[in-house]
Amino acid sequence: MLSLGIALLTTIVVAWLIIKRMKPQAVLFAGGIFLLATAILMGYPLLDAKKSTGFVWFDIFKFIEDTFSTRAAGIGLMIMTVGGFAKYMDHIGASRSLVHIAAKPLSLVKSPYILLAVSYIIGQLLNIVIPSAAGLCVLLMATMYPVLVNLGVSRLSAAAVVATTPCLDLGPASGTAVFAAKTAGLDVADYFVNEQIPIAVVTMAAIAASHYFVQRYFDRKEGVEPQELQAVPEQAGEELPPKIYALLPLIPIILVLVFSKLCISSIKMPVVTAMIISVFIAMLMELIRTRNPKDVCKSIQVFFDGMGHLFATVVTLIVAGETFAFGLTKIGAIDMIIQGAQSSGFGAVGVTLVMTLIVAVSAIIMGSGNAPFYSFGALVPDIAKGLSMMPAAMITPMQMAASIARSASPITAAVVAVAGVADVSPVDLVKRTAIPMGVALVVSFLMAVIF
């Protein structure tokens, strides 16, 4: 109980300091280091012998180094590349071209909040073929977000919708869906069709509707509510590039969709590769348009500067969040929660609710849906057998809860990435995603119980 008490108190302090707008990286690093130091004093090892420095107190900082290395080369590189790509698209005017072309038909939808609801549905459907939460979000920030904002939608409303587009982890390409299907003893396609879709259809409608009301409420509260969508007028003296430039921001998402199970599955197209190809194509088009090799070569610095800005603001926050989550794990708090759920003595629905809530709360605190879901999901077959229920009935709401709650955490990679590109606070962003995600949790659990 001591471990759980320390973890809970530390989490409350960290959350309070972040709400008070202290630098989240510093607060999360401090909280994580404190928890890891406490774990050492309680006799818990931090790293495997192969990864250890040989001195356990140095292992705290070795973990931070290792996390920086893996994240900077993995999800961090993806986020930085998309940020640089977005800056470059703005620099050459491609974003403005896309906005001007898309604005006219979209402005026929006079309510910005209906457009936000529809945008969420589109993004959630794209998540089926683009299963990376952060990858989908940053792609939409380079395409959907500027169009919404230039039509008059507030930045926070548009960012909130984008941040929640991957909140259900649907489809056979989702890692958590594959794990859930295997744990439940089902084929992943059967799990998607029979377990996920009936719940997801109703949950998506509930999220879209809640975005309509929640974003309108916050916009009114902050005095930024637009009356109706308007086509973006061309400003006097504004020189737009050729209309074909409007396709440039769309190239990455086209490449990712074409070279996937949807079309050509024999060729893999990672998000970073798609971004680099797209920048290369954009530079070639700039060279053809301007016929100035020197300026075109110089313009690549815009791309690099955009990458550097997101490393400083986004990647560092992801590493800080993982350090805090690692501390919670090593102090033994997560194991104690698991044991408590197993011995709760509730019935089938009660235990399922407890397990779902534990996964959701852990995902919010840890900034990751995968870590708690894989930890708790592995227990489902034994727990379900003891309660004489089908494993799928328990693990489906847990799998949904893991990804839904992730979109309500200010330290999860997708939310941090969206906030970084939109230049808003992750905490302010989560204020707008929390209610739709709360609605999603309730609806998805009720639908799972019904089905």
C-alpha positions as CSV (number, residue, x, y, z in Angstrom):
1,M,0.0,0.0,0.0
2,L,2.9,2.3,0.6
3,S,3.9,2.2,-3.1
4,L,0.4,2.9,-4.2
5,G,0.1,5.8,-1.7
6,I,3.4,7.4,-2.9
7,A,2.4,6.9,-6.6
8,L,-1.0,8.5,-6.0
9,L,0.4,11.5,-4.1
10,T,3.1,12.1,-6.6
11,T,0.6,11.9,-9.5
12,I,-1.6,14.5,-7.8
13,V,1.3,16.8,-7.2
14,V,2.5,16.5,-10.8
15,A,-1.0,17.1,-12.2
16,W,-1.5,20.1,-9.9
17,L,1.8,21.7,-11.0
18,I,1.1,21.1,-14.7
19,I,-2.4,22.7,-14.3
20,K,-0.7,25.6,-12.6
21,R,1.3,25.9,-15.9
22,M,4.7,25.0,-14.6
23,K,6.9,23.7,-17.4
24,P,5.5,20.1,-17.9
25,Q,8.8,18.6,-19.0
26,A,10.6,19.7,-15.8
27,V,7.6,18.6,-13.6
28,L,7.3,15.1,-15.3
29,F,11.1,14.5,-15.2
30,A,11.1,15.5,-11.5
31,G,8.2,13.3,-10.7
32,G,9.6,10.3,-12.6
33,I,13.1,10.7,-11.0
34,F,11.5,10.9,-7.6
35,L,9.5,7.7,-8.2
36,L,12.5,5.9,-9.6
37,A,14.6,7.0,-6.6
38,T,11.9,5.7,-4.3
39,A,11.8,2.4,-6.1
40,I,15.6,2.1,-5.6
41,L,15.3,2.8,-1.9
42,M,12.5,0.1,-1.7
43,G,14.8,-2.4,-3.3
44,Y,13.3,-2.6,-6.8
45,P,15.8,-2.9,-9.7
46,L,15.4,-0.4,-12.6
47,L,17.2,-1.9,-15.6
48,D,18.3,-5.3,-16.8
49,A,21.9,-6.2,-16.3
50,K,22.7,-5.7,-20.0
51,K,21.4,-2.1,-19.9
52,S,22.6,-1.1,-16.5
53,T,25.5,1.2,-15.9
54,G,26.6,-0.9,-13.0
55,F,25.5,1.7,-10.5
56,V,21.8,1.7,-9.8
57,W,21.5,5.5,-9.2
58,F,23.0,6.2,-12.6
59,D,20.5,3.9,-14.1
60,I,17.8,6.5,-13.6
61,F,19.5,8.8,-16.1
62,K,20.5,5.9,-18.3
63,F,16.8,5.2,-18.8
64,I,16.3,8.8,-19.8
65,E,19.2,8.5,-22.3
66,D,17.8,5.3,-23.8
67,T,14.3,6.8,-24.1
68,F,15.7,9.9,-25.9
69,S,17.6,7.6,-28.3
70,T,14.6,5.4,-29.1
71,R,12.0,8.2,-29.3
72,A,14.2,10.6,-31.3
73,A,14.8,7.9,-33.8
74,G,11.2,6.6,-33.8
75,I,8.0,8.5,-33.0
76,G,10.0,11.6,-32.4
77,L,11.5,11.6,-35.9
78,M,8.0,11.1,-37.3
79,I,6.6,14.1,-35.4
80,M,9.6,16.3,-36.3
81,T,9.5,15.4,-40.0
82,V,5.8,16.2,-40.2
83,G,6.4,19.5,-38.4
84,G,9.1,20.4,-40.8
85,F,6.9,19.4,-43.7
86,A,4.1,21.6,-42.5
87,K,6.4,24.6,-42.2
88,Y,7.8,24.0,-45.7
89,M,4.3,23.7,-47.2
90,D,3.5,27.0,-45.6
91,H,6.8,28.6,-46.8
92,I,6.1,27.7,-50.5
93,G,2.4,28.6,-50.4
94,A,1.1,25.0,-50.9
95,S,-1.0,25.2,-47.7
96,R,-2.6,28.4,-48.8
97,S,-3.4,26.9,-52.2
98,L,-5.1,23.9,-50.6
99,V,-7.1,26.2,-48.3
100,H,-8.3,28.4,-51.1
101,I,-9.4,25.4,-53.2
102,A,-11.0,23.4,-50.4
103,A,-12.6,26.5,-48.7
104,K,-15.3,27.1,-51.3
105,P,-17.1,23.7,-51.2
106,L,-16.6,23.3,-47.4
107,S,-18.0,26.7,-46.7
108,L,-21.3,25.5,-48.0
109,V,-21.6,23.8,-44.6
110,K,-22.5,27.0,-42.7
111,S,-22.1,25.5,-39.2
112,P,-18.4,25.1,-38.2
113,Y,-19.4,22.6,-35.6
114,I,-21.1,20.3,-38.1
115,L,-18.0,20.4,-40.1
116,L,-16.0,19.5,-37.0
117,A,-18.2,16.5,-36.4
118,V,-17.9,15.3,-40.0
119,S,-14.1,15.9,-39.8
120,Y,-13.9,13.6,-36.8
121,I,-15.7,10.8,-38.6
122,I,-13.4,11.1,-41.6
123,G,-10.3,11.0,-39.4
124,Q,-11.6,8.0,-37.4
125,L,-12.2,6.1,-40.7
126,L,-8.7,7.0,-41.9
127,N,-7.4,5.5,-38.6
128,I,-8.4,2.1,-39.9
129,V,-5.8,2.2,-42.6
130,I,-3.3,4.5,-40.7
131,P,-3.1,2.8,-37.3
132,S,-0.4,5.0,-35.8
133,A,-2.2,7.5,-33.6
134,A,0.6,10.1,-33.7
135,G,1.2,9.5,-37.4
136,L,-2.5,10.0,-38.3
137,C,-2.7,13.2,-36.1
138,V,0.3,14.8,-37.6
139,L,-0.8,14.0,-41.2
140,L,-4.2,15.6,-40.4
141,M,-2.4,18.6,-38.9
142,A,-0.7,19.2,-42.2
143,T,-3.9,18.7,-44.3
144,M,-7.2,19.0,-42.4
145,Y,-6.2,21.4,-39.7
146,P,-5.1,24.4,-41.8
147,V,-8.3,24.1,-43.9
148,L,-10.5,24.1,-40.8
149,V,-8.7,27.1,-39.2
150,N,-8.7,29.2,-42.4
151,L,-12.4,28.6,-42.8
152,G,-12.9,30.2,-39.4
153,V,-12.9,27.3,-37.0
154,S,-11.0,28.1,-33.8
155,R,-7.5,26.6,-33.4
156,L,-8.3,24.7,-30.3
157,S,-11.6,23.3,-31.7
158,A,-9.8,22.1,-34.8
159,A,-6.9,20.7,-32.9
160,A,-9.2,18.9,-30.4
161,V,-11.0,17.1,-33.2
162,V,-7.7,16.0,-34.9
163,A,-6.4,14.8,-31.5
164,T,-9.4,12.5,-31.1
165,T,-9.4,11.0,-34.6
166,P,-7.4,7.9,-33.6
167,C,-9.3,7.3,-30.3
168,L,-10.8,3.9,-31.1
169,D,-7.9,1.9,-32.5
170,L,-10.1,0.2,-35.1
171,G,-9.2,-2.4,-37.6
172,P,-6.9,-5.4,-38.2
173,A,-3.9,-3.0,-38.5
174,S,-4.1,-1.9,-34.9
175,G,-1.6,-3.5,-32.6
176,T,-4.0,-3.4,-29.6
177,A,-6.8,-4.9,-31.7
178,V,-4.5,-7.8,-32.8
179,F,-3.5,-8.4,-29.2
180,A,-7.1,-8.3,-28.0
181,A,-8.2,-10.7,-30.7
182,K,-5.4,-13.2,-29.9
183,T,-6.2,-12.9,-26.1
184,A,-9.9,-13.6,-26.8
185,G,-9.0,-16.5,-29.1
186,L,-10.5,-14.8,-32.2
187,D,-9.3,-14.2,-35.7
188,V,-8.4,-10.5,-35.9
189,A,-10.8,-9.9,-38.8
190,D,-13.7,-11.5,-36.8
191,Y,-12.8,-9.4,-33.8
192,F,-13.0,-6.2,-36.0
193,V,-16.3,-7.1,-37.6
194,N,-18.1,-8.8,-34.7
195,E,-16.7,-7.1,-31.6
196,Q,-15.4,-3.6,-32.6
197,I,-17.7,-2.4,-35.4
198,P,-21.1,-2.7,-33.5
199,I,-19.6,-0.7,-30.6
200,A,-17.6,1.7,-32.7
201,V,-20.5,2.8,-34.9
202,V,-22.5,4.1,-31.9
203,T,-19.5,5.4,-30.1
204,M,-18.3,7.4,-33.2
205,A,-21.8,9.0,-33.5
206,A,-21.7,10.0,-29.8
207,I,-18.2,11.5,-30.1
208,A,-19.1,13.5,-33.2
209,A,-22.2,14.8,-31.4
210,S,-20.3,15.7,-28.3
211,H,-17.6,17.5,-30.3
212,Y,-20.4,19.7,-31.8
213,F,-21.7,20.8,-28.4
214,V,-18.4,20.8,-26.4
215,Q,-16.4,22.9,-29.0
216,R,-19.3,25.3,-29.4
217,Y,-19.4,25.7,-25.6
218,F,-15.7,26.4,-25.2
219,D,-15.6,28.8,-28.1
220,R,-18.5,30.8,-26.7
221,K,-16.9,30.8,-23.3
222,E,-13.6,32.1,-24.8
223,G,-15.4,34.6,-27.1
224,V,-14.2,33.1,-30.4
225,E,-17.3,31.5,-31.8
226,P,-17.6,32.1,-35.5
227,Q,-21.1,32.8,-36.8
228,E,-20.9,30.7,-40.0
229,L,-18.2,29.4,-42.2
230,Q,-16.9,31.6,-44.9
231,A,-14.8,30.9,-48.0
232,V,-11.4,32.4,-47.6
233,P,-11.1,35.6,-49.6
234,E,-8.0,36.2,-51.6
235,Q,-6.2,39.1,-50.0
236,A,-5.1,42.0,-52.2
237,G,-1.5,41.5,-53.4
238,E,-1.4,37.9,-52.3
239,E,0.4,35.8,-54.8
240,L,-0.7,32.1,-54.7
241,P,1.4,29.4,-56.3
242,P,-0.1,27.3,-59.2
243,K,-3.2,25.4,-58.2
244,I,-1.3,22.1,-58.6
245,Y,0.5,23.1,-55.4
246,A,-2.7,22.3,-53.5
247,L,-1.8,18.6,-54.0
248,L,1.5,18.8,-52.3
249,P,0.2,18.7,-48.7
250,L,-1.9,15.7,-49.6
251,I,1.0,13.6,-51.1
252,P,2.0,12.1,-47.8
253,I,-1.4,10.8,-46.9
254,I,-1.9,9.6,-50.5
255,L,1.3,7.7,-50.4
256,V,0.5,6.1,-47.0
257,L,-3.0,5.0,-48.2
258,V,-1.9,3.7,-51.6
259,F,1.0,1.7,-50.2
260,S,-1.0,-0.1,-47.6
261,K,-3.4,-3.1,-47.3
262,L,-6.0,-0.9,-48.9
263,C,-4.2,-0.9,-52.3
264,I,-0.6,-2.1,-52.7
265,S,0.5,-4.1,-49.7
266,S,3.7,-5.4,-51.2
267,I,5.4,-2.0,-50.6
268,K,5.7,-0.4,-47.2
269,M,5.4,3.3,-46.8
270,P,6.3,4.7,-43.3
271,V,5.1,8.2,-42.5
272,V,8.6,9.6,-42.4
273,T,9.5,8.1,-45.8
274,A,6.3,9.6,-47.2
275,M,7.2,13.0,-45.8
276,I,10.8,13.0,-47.2
277,I,9.5,12.0,-50.6
278,S,6.9,14.8,-50.5
279,V,9.5,17.4,-49.6
280,F,11.7,16.2,-52.4
281,I,8.8,16.5,-54.9
282,A,7.9,19.9,-53.5
283,M,11.5,21.1,-54.0
284,L,11.5,19.9,-57.6
285,M,8.3,21.8,-58.3
286,E,9.8,24.9,-56.7
287,L,12.8,24.5,-58.9
288,I,10.7,24.3,-62.0
289,R,8.5,27.3,-60.9
290,T,11.3,29.6,-59.7
291,R,14.3,28.4,-61.8
292,N,16.4,29.5,-58.9
293,P,18.5,26.5,-57.6
294,K,20.2,28.6,-54.9
295,D,17.0,29.8,-53.3
296,V,15.4,26.3,-53.5
297,C,18.4,24.7,-51.8
298,K,18.3,27.5,-49.2
299,S,14.6,26.8,-48.5
300,I,15.3,23.4,-47.1
301,Q,16.4,25.1,-43.9
302,V,12.8,25.9,-43.2
303,F,12.1,22.2,-43.1
304,F,15.0,21.6,-40.7
305,D,14.0,24.5,-38.5
306,G,10.5,23.1,-38.2
307,M,11.9,19.8,-37.1
308,G,14.1,21.4,-34.5
309,H,11.2,23.3,-33.0
310,L,9.2,20.2,-32.5
311,F,12.1,18.3,-30.9
312,A,12.4,21.0,-28.3
313,T,8.7,21.3,-27.5
314,V,7.2,17.8,-28.3
315,V,9.8,15.1,-28.2
316,T,11.2,16.3,-24.9
317,L,7.7,16.2,-23.4
318,I,7.2,12.6,-24.7
319,V,10.4,11.5,-23.0
320,A,9.5,13.2,-19.8
321,G,6.1,11.5,-19.8
322,E,7.6,8.1,-20.3
323,T,10.1,8.7,-17.5
324,F,7.1,9.4,-15.2
325,A,5.2,6.4,-16.4
326,F,8.3,4.2,-15.9
327,G,8.5,5.4,-12.3
328,L,4.9,4.5,-11.7
329,T,5.6,1.0,-13.1
330,K,8.9,0.4,-11.2
331,I,7.5,1.5,-7.8
332,G,5.1,-1.4,-8.0
333,A,1.9,0.7,-8.1
334,I,0.6,-0.9,-11.4
335,D,1.1,-4.4,-10.0
336,M,-0.8,-3.6,-6.9
337,I,-3.8,-2.2,-9.0
338,I,-3.8,-5.4,-11.0
339,Q,-3.9,-7.6,-7.9
340,G,-6.7,-5.5,-6.4
341,A,-8.8,-5.9,-9.6
342,Q,-8.3,-9.7,-9.5
343,S,-9.4,-9.9,-5.8
344,S,-12.3,-7.4,-6.0
345,G,-15.0,-10.0,-5.7
346,F,-17.4,-8.3,-8.2
347,G,-19.5,-10.1,-10.8
348,A,-18.7,-10.3,-14.5
349,V,-20.0,-6.8,-15.4
350,G,-18.5,-5.3,-12.2
351,V,-15.1,-6.8,-12.8
352,T,-15.2,-5.7,-16.4
353,L,-16.0,-2.2,-15.3
354,V,-13.2,-2.2,-12.8
355,M,-10.7,-3.4,-15.3
356,T,-11.9,-0.9,-17.9
357,L,-11.6,2.0,-15.5
358,I,-8.2,0.9,-14.3
359,V,-6.9,0.8,-18.0
360,A,-8.5,4.2,-18.7
361,V,-7.0,5.9,-15.6
362,S,-3.6,4.3,-16.2
363,A,-3.6,5.4,-19.9
364,I,-4.4,9.0,-18.8
365,I,-1.6,9.0,-16.2
366,M,1.0,7.2,-18.2
367,G,0.2,9.0,-21.5
368,S,0.0,5.6,-23.3
369,G,-2.8,3.2,-23.9
370,N,-0.6,0.3,-25.0
371,A,1.3,-0.1,-21.7
372,P,-1.6,-0.5,-19.4
373,F,-3.7,-2.5,-21.9
374,Y,-1.0,-5.0,-22.6
375,S,-0.4,-5.4,-18.8
376,F,-4.0,-5.8,-17.8
377,G,-5.2,-7.5,-21.0
378,A,-2.9,-10.5,-20.4
379,L,-4.9,-11.3,-17.3
380,V,-8.3,-11.4,-19.1
381,P,-8.4,-15.1,-20.0
382,D,-7.9,-16.3,-16.5
383,I,-10.2,-13.7,-15.0
384,A,-12.9,-14.4,-17.6
385,K,-12.6,-18.2,-17.0
386,G,-13.1,-17.7,-13.3
387,L,-16.3,-15.6,-14.0
388,S,-17.6,-18.0,-16.6
389,M,-17.7,-15.3,-19.3
390,M,-16.2,-15.0,-22.8
391,P,-12.8,-13.2,-22.8
392,A,-14.0,-11.0,-25.7
393,A,-16.7,-9.6,-23.6
394,M,-14.2,-8.3,-21.1
395,I,-11.2,-7.3,-23.3
396,T,-13.2,-5.3,-26.0
397,P,-14.2,-2.5,-23.6
398,M,-10.7,-2.5,-22.1
399,Q,-9.2,-2.2,-25.6
400,M,-11.5,0.7,-26.5
401,A,-10.9,2.4,-23.1
402,A,-7.1,2.3,-23.6
403,S,-7.2,4.3,-26.8
404,I,-10.1,6.6,-25.8
405,A,-8.4,7.6,-22.5
406,R,-5.1,8.1,-24.3
407,S,-6.7,11.1,-26.2
408,A,-7.6,12.7,-22.9
409,S,-4.0,12.7,-21.6
410,P,-1.9,15.8,-21.9
411,I,1.3,13.8,-22.1
412,T,0.4,11.2,-24.8
413,A,2.4,11.5,-28.0
414,A,-0.5,12.2,-30.4
415,V,-2.0,15.0,-28.2
416,V,1.5,16.6,-27.6
417,A,2.2,16.4,-31.3
418,V,-1.1,18.1,-32.2
419,A,-0.6,20.8,-29.5
420,G,3.0,21.4,-30.8
421,V,1.9,21.9,-34.4
422,A,-1.1,24.1,-33.4
423,D,1.1,26.0,-30.9
424,V,-1.3,25.5,-28.1
425,S,-1.0,24.1,-24.6
426,P,-1.5,20.3,-24.3
427,V,-3.5,21.0,-21.1
428,D,-5.8,23.5,-22.9
429,L,-6.2,20.9,-25.6
430,V,-7.1,18.1,-23.2
431,K,-9.8,20.4,-21.7
432,R,-11.6,20.1,-25.0
433,T,-11.0,16.4,-25.6
434,A,-11.8,15.2,-22.1
435,I,-15.6,15.5,-22.3
436,P,-16.0,13.8,-25.8
437,M,-13.6,11.0,-24.5
438,G,-15.7,10.7,-21.3
439,V,-18.8,10.3,-23.4
440,A,-17.0,7.7,-25.5
441,L,-15.9,5.7,-22.5
442,V,-19.5,5.5,-21.2
443,V,-21.1,4.7,-24.5
444,S,-18.5,2.1,-25.5
445,F,-18.8,0.3,-22.2
446,L,-22.6,0.3,-22.3
447,M,-22.6,-1.0,-25.9
448,A,-20.1,-3.7,-24.9
449,V,-22.4,-4.8,-22.1
450,I,-25.5,-4.8,-24.4
451,F,-23.8,-6.8,-27.2
